Amino acid sequence: METKETKETRETKETKKALCAMSGGVDSSVAAYIMKNKGYECSGATMRLYYNDELGLCNMRTCCSKKDIDDAQDVCFELDIPYEVLDYTDDFENKIIKKFINTYEEGNTPNPCIDCNRYMKFEKMLEYAMDNGIDYIVTGHYARIEYNENTGRYELKKGIDATKDQSYVLYSLTQEQLAHTMFPLGELTKAEVRVIAEDMSFINARKHDSQDICFVPDGDYVKFIKEYMGKTYEPGEFVDTDGNVLGTHQGIIKYTIGQRKGLGIAFGKPMYVCGKDMENNRVILGEEKDLYSKGLYCNNINWISVPELKGELKAAAKVRYTKKEEPATLMEIDSEEFEREKLPEDAIKVIFDEKQRAITPGQAVVFYDGDTVVGGGTIIRAVD
């Protein structure tokens, strides 16, 4: 495998150009500093993804605020590198916000941060870089990229800091994108990044990390969707797993798999959201034991360390960003099962060694081999 040192020495000699994605936060600022320190010809850019006032957001609690842009510009001034703001508001609305809403309306739970990485940071920004003769885009993600000479493939690996590892939200990166992307923070801890920022007296050295969903900073996605769409969502029935009516829910988009709090009704025992019947506007409730499934179907697969799935493959699978990966078998699906389950053509099946809790349609499932990302996809539904 090509060593990091060999790769960087060769690239620095050739004075490679790097476009640093600047969010206004400490991570992207230190990433830009590291790249310039290594001899790259750097420039900085902030993606404007939406205008806070148009979405009814408070400027001080979200990214894309004037303060974030000012902070990014200040750091670039300190580093003496060019800086610009790239306006992708239309793309963000069409590819991220509208998909976010559509996913909830279809009964699933979206992951807009993964979609933003896929369609904005590593599609639009890389496209801009390539169009302007820039070799790499650089972000402040905690992950690593290595080239495996034996397989001829770029590999995505976990960041050294296990508490900050972001490989899960980067599983959609293609071979072409990995070849033109750099993650300078992959070998560092968050504490080390803060020290570098303070040593450099960056204005954002102690700035808090940004919200997970930038355009829903208070976490009230239901309110956001209602205001954005200008409509309400009709109440319907809570039912148990046998179809017995238990009460009334307050709009089906308000509930997600595994949810216990906020149901608005007491049952005398803990009850959880186990599923949704979108056709009949019903939310299905069950006990803790009803949340566990042996596996899942997923599609929209992106393979990284391997070119494709042939037969079966043992791996560890992670079904949420906050959960740890668990041993599983990835399987091709035969034609009979495809037809019976009405699955999309690119679907595969994942069966876990032990049942998993609250597998949620719309979320990502990411496959690992040790600290290497094998690939990942979008959960269609659980397999009981």
C-alpha positions in Angstrom: 0.0 0.0 0.0 1.3 3.4 -0.9 2.4 5.2 2.3 1.0 8.5 3.3 4.5 10.1 3.3 5.3 9.0 -0.2 2.0 10.3 -1.6 2.2 13.6 0.1 5.9 14.1 -0.8 5.2 13.5 -4.5 2.1 15.8 -4.5 3.8 18.6 -2.7 6.7 18.6 -5.2 4.2 19.0 -8.0 2.6 22.0 -6.1 -0.9 20.5 -6.2 -3.9 22.8 -5.8 -6.4 22.2 -3.0 -9.9 23.8 -2.5 -10.7 23.9 1.2 -14.3 23.7 2.1 -14.7 26.3 4.8 -17.8 26.0 7.1 -16.6 28.7 9.5 -15.9 26.1 12.1 -12.7 25.0 13.7 -12.3 21.7 11.9 -12.3 23.1 8.4 -10.1 25.9 9.5 -7.4 23.6 10.8 -7.7 21.4 7.8 -6.9 24.4 5.5 -4.0 25.3 7.8 -2.5 21.8 7.6 -2.8 21.6 3.8 -1.1 25.0 3.3 1.6 23.9 5.8 2.2 20.8 3.6 2.9 23.0 0.6 -0.3 22.8 -1.3 -1.6 25.8 -3.2 -4.7 26.4 -1.2 -7.9 28.4 -1.7 -11.0 28.5 0.6 -14.6 28.3 -0.3 -17.9 28.3 1.7 -21.0 26.8 0.1 -24.0 28.9 0.7 -26.8 26.3 0.9 -29.8 28.4 1.9 -30.7 31.9 3.3 -31.7 31.8 6.9 -34.4 34.4 6.6 -36.1 32.5 3.8 -36.4 29.4 6.0 -37.3 31.4 9.1 -34.1 30.5 11.0 -32.2 32.4 13.6 -28.9 33.4 12.1 -26.8 32.7 15.2 -27.7 29.0 15.6 -27.2 27.7 12.1 -24.6 27.3 9.5 -24.8 29.5 6.4 -25.1 32.5 8.6 -23.2 35.7 8.0 -21.1 34.9 11.1 -20.0 31.6 9.6 -19.0 33.3 6.4 -17.2 36.0 8.3 -15.3 33.5 10.4 -14.3 31.5 7.3 -13.1 34.6 5.6 -11.2 35.7 8.6 -9.3 32.4 8.8 -8.5 32.5 5.1 -7.2 36.0 5.6 -4.9 34.8 8.4 -3.7 32.0 6.2 -3.2 34.3 3.3 -5.2 32.2 0.9 -8.0 33.3 -1.6 -11.6 32.9 -0.4 -15.0 32.9 -2.1 -18.6 32.0 -1.4 -20.3 29.5 -3.8 -24.0 29.8 -4.1 -25.7 26.4 -4.3 -29.1 27.4 -2.8 -31.2 26.0 -5.6 -29.4 22.6 -5.6 -29.7 22.4 -1.8 -33.4 23.1 -1.9 -34.1 20.6 -4.6 -31.7 17.8 -3.6 -31.7 18.0 0.2 -34.6 20.0 1.7 -37.3 18.6 -0.7 -35.9 15.1 -0.4 -35.9 15.4 3.4 -39.6 16.3 3.4 -40.5 13.7 0.8 -38.8 11.0 2.8 -40.9 11.9 5.9 -44.1 12.0 3.8 -43.3 8.5 2.5 -43.1 7.2 6.1 -39.3 7.0 6.3 -36.7 8.8 8.3 -34.1 10.8 6.2 -30.5 11.5 6.8 -29.9 14.9 5.2 -26.2 15.1 6.4 -25.4 12.1 4.2 -27.3 13.5 1.3 -25.5 16.9 1.7 -22.1 15.1 1.6 -23.2 13.1 -1.5 -24.9 15.8 -3.6 -23.3 19.0 -2.4 -19.8 18.7 -0.8 -18.5 15.9 -2.9 -20.5 16.5 -6.1 -21.0 20.2 -6.6 -17.8 21.4 -4.9 -15.6 18.7 -6.6 -17.2 19.7 -9.9 -16.3 23.3 -9.3 -12.7 22.3 -8.3 -12.2 20.2 -11.5 -13.7 22.9 -13.7 -11.1 25.3 -12.2 -8.0 23.1 -12.5 -7.9 22.3 -8.8 -6.6 18.8 -7.9 -8.3 18.2 -4.5 -11.1 19.3 -2.3 -10.4 19.3 1.4 -12.8 19.0 4.3 -12.6 18.8 8.1 -14.1 15.4 8.4 -12.6 12.9 10.8 -11.9 10.0 8.4 -9.0 8.7 6.3 -8.4 7.9 2.7 -5.8 5.3 1.6 -5.0 3.7 -1.8 -4.8 -0.1 -1.8 -2.3 -1.1 -4.5 -3.3 -4.8 -4.2 -7.0 -4.1 -5.2 -6.4 -0.9 -7.1 -9.1 0.9 -5.1 -9.2 3.9 -2.8 -10.4 3.0 0.6 -12.3 5.0 3.2 -11.2 4.4 6.8 -12.4 5.5 10.2 -10.8 8.5 11.8 -8.2 7.9 14.6 -10.5 9.7 17.1 -13.2 7.1 17.6 -15.4 9.7 19.4 -15.4 11.9 16.2 -15.2 9.3 13.4 -17.4 10.4 10.5 -16.9 7.5 8.1 -20.5 6.5 8.4 -21.8 9.8 6.8 -19.1 9.5 4.0 -20.0 6.0 2.7 -21.4 7.4 -0.5 -18.1 8.6 -1.8 -17.2 7.2 -5.2 -13.7 6.1 -6.3 -13.4 9.2 -8.4 -14.3 11.4 -5.4 -12.0 9.6 -3.0 -9.2 10.1 -5.5 -9.7 13.9 -5.4 -10.5 14.3 -1.7 -8.3 14.8 1.3 -9.2 14.6 5.1 -6.2 16.2 7.0 -7.9 15.6 10.4 -8.2 11.8 10.0 -5.0 11.2 12.0 -5.8 13.8 14.7 -8.1 13.9 17.7 -10.6 16.8 18.3 -8.5 17.9 21.2 -5.4 18.2 19.0 -7.4 20.2 16.5 -8.5 22.6 19.1 -4.9 23.1 20.3 -3.7 23.9 16.7 -6.5 26.4 16.3 -5.7 28.1 19.6 -2.0 28.2 18.7 -2.9 29.9 15.4 -5.3 32.3 17.3 -8.1 31.4 14.9 -11.2 33.4 15.7 -13.2 30.1 15.8 -10.8 28.1 18.0 -13.4 27.6 20.7 -16.5 27.7 18.5 -19.1 25.0 19.2 -19.6 22.3 16.6 -22.5 22.9 14.2 -26.0 21.3 14.5 -26.5 17.9 12.8 -29.4 19.2 10.6 -28.3 22.7 9.8 -31.7 23.9 8.5 -33.6 22.5 11.5 -31.4 23.9 14.4 -34.0 23.5 17.1 -34.7 19.9 16.2 -38.4 20.5 15.5 -38.5 19.0 12.0 -42.3 18.7 12.1 -42.7 22.4 12.6 -40.2 23.1 9.8 -42.0 20.8 7.4 -45.4 22.3 8.2 -44.1 25.8 7.7 -42.2 25.0 4.6 -45.0 23.1 3.0 -47.8 25.4 4.3 -50.0 22.5 5.3 -50.9 20.3 8.3 -50.9 16.5 8.5 -54.1 14.8 9.5 -54.5 12.9 12.8 -54.9 9.1 12.5 -55.0 6.0 14.5 -52.5 4.4 16.8 -52.8 0.6 16.5 -51.0 -2.3 18.1 -49.3 -5.0 16.1 -52.6 -6.9 15.8 -54.4 -3.9 14.4 -56.4 -3.0 17.5 -57.0 0.8 17.8 -55.2 2.3 20.8 -55.7 6.0 20.3 -55.2 9.0 18.0 -51.8 10.3 16.6 -51.2 13.9 15.7 -49.9 13.5 12.1 -47.9 10.6 10.8 -44.7 12.5 10.0 -44.2 13.2 13.7 -43.2 9.6 14.5 -40.2 7.5 13.7 -39.2 3.9 14.4 -38.1 3.3 18.1 -39.8 6.4 19.4 -41.3 6.2 22.9 -41.6 9.8 24.1 -44.0 12.3 22.6 -46.7 9.8 21.8 -49.2 12.0 23.7 -51.0 9.1 25.3 -50.5 6.8 28.3 -50.7 3.0 27.8 -49.9 1.7 31.3 -46.7 0.2 30.0 -43.8 1.4 27.7 -44.9 1.4 24.0 -42.8 2.2 21.0 -43.3 3.1 17.4 -42.7 -0.2 15.5 -44.0 0.8 12.0 -46.2 2.9 9.9 -49.2 2.1 7.6 -49.0 5.1 5.3 -52.0 4.0 3.2 -54.3 4.0 6.2 -52.6 6.9 8.1 -51.8 4.5 11.0 -48.9 4.4 13.4 -48.1 0.9 14.7 -47.1 0.6 18.3 -45.5 -2.3 20.1 -43.5 -3.3 23.1 -39.7 -3.3 23.3 -39.4 -6.8 22.0 -41.3 -5.8 18.8 -38.5 -3.4 17.8 -36.0 -6.2 17.1 -35.3 -7.6 13.7 -32.9 -10.1 12.3 -32.0 -8.1 9.3 -32.9 -5.6 6.6 -33.2 -4.9 2.9 -31.3 -1.9 1.5 -30.6 -0.4 -1.9 -28.8 2.6 -3.5 -25.6 0.7 -2.6 -22.2 2.3 -3.0 -19.3 -0.1 -2.8 -15.9 1.2 -1.8 -13.3 -1.4 -0.8 -14.9 -4.0 -3.2 -16.3 -3.4 -6.7 -19.5 -5.4 -6.1 -21.2 -8.0 -4.0 -21.0 -11.6 -5.3 -22.9 -14.2 -3.3 -22.3 -13.5 0.4 -19.9 -11.4 2.3 -19.2 -11.3 6.1 -18.9 -7.8 7.4 -19.9 -5.6 10.3 -23.0 -3.4 9.7 -23.9 -0.1 11.4 -27.6 1.0 11.1 -27.3 4.5 12.8 -24.5 7.0 13.3 -24.7 6.7 17.1 -24.7 2.8 17.1 -21.7 0.5 16.8 -21.4 -1.8 14.0 -22.5 -5.5 14.5 -21.5 -8.7 12.7 -23.6 -9.5 9.7 -23.8 -11.3 6.4 -24.4 -9.3 3.2 -26.4 -11.4 0.7 -27.4 -11.2 -3.0 -31.2 -11.8 -3.4 -32.6 -14.4 -5.8 -35.3 -13.6 -8.3 -38.1 -15.3 -6.4 -37.4 -13.2 -3.3 -37.2 -10.0 -5.4 -40.6 -10.7 -6.8 -42.2 -11.8 -3.5 -40.9 -8.8 -1.6 -41.3 -6.3 -4.5 -37.8 -5.0 -4.1 -35.9 -2.6 -6.4 -33.3 -4.3 -8.7 -30.3 -3.0 -6.8 -31.4 -4.3 -3.4 -29.4 -6.6 -1.2 -30.2 -8.3 2.1 -28.3 -8.0 5.4 -28.7 -10.6 8.1 -27.2 -9.9 11.5 -25.7 -12.5 13.8 -27.9 -11.1 16.6 -31.2 -9.2 16.2 -31.0 -5.4 16.0 -33.2 -2.8 17.6 -35.2 -0.2 15.7 -34.0 -0.7 12.1 -35.4 2.4 10.4 -36.3 2.8 6.8 -34.6 5.8 5.2 -31.5 5.6 7.4 -28.1 4.5 6.1 -26.6 1.1 6.8 -22.8 1.1 6.4 -20.6 -2.0 6.2 -17.2 -2.3 7.7 -14.2 -4.6 7.6 -12.3 -3.5 10.7 -11.7 0.2 10.3 -12.3 0.1 6.5 -15.7 1.0 5.0 -16.8 -1.8 2.6 -19.8 0.2 1.4 -23.3 1.2 2.4 -26.8 1.9 1.3 -30.3 3.1 2.3 -32.5 0.9 4.5 -35.7 -0.1 2.7 -37.2 -2.0 5.6 -36.5 -4.5 8.3 -36.5 -8.3 7.8 -38.3 -10.0 10.7 
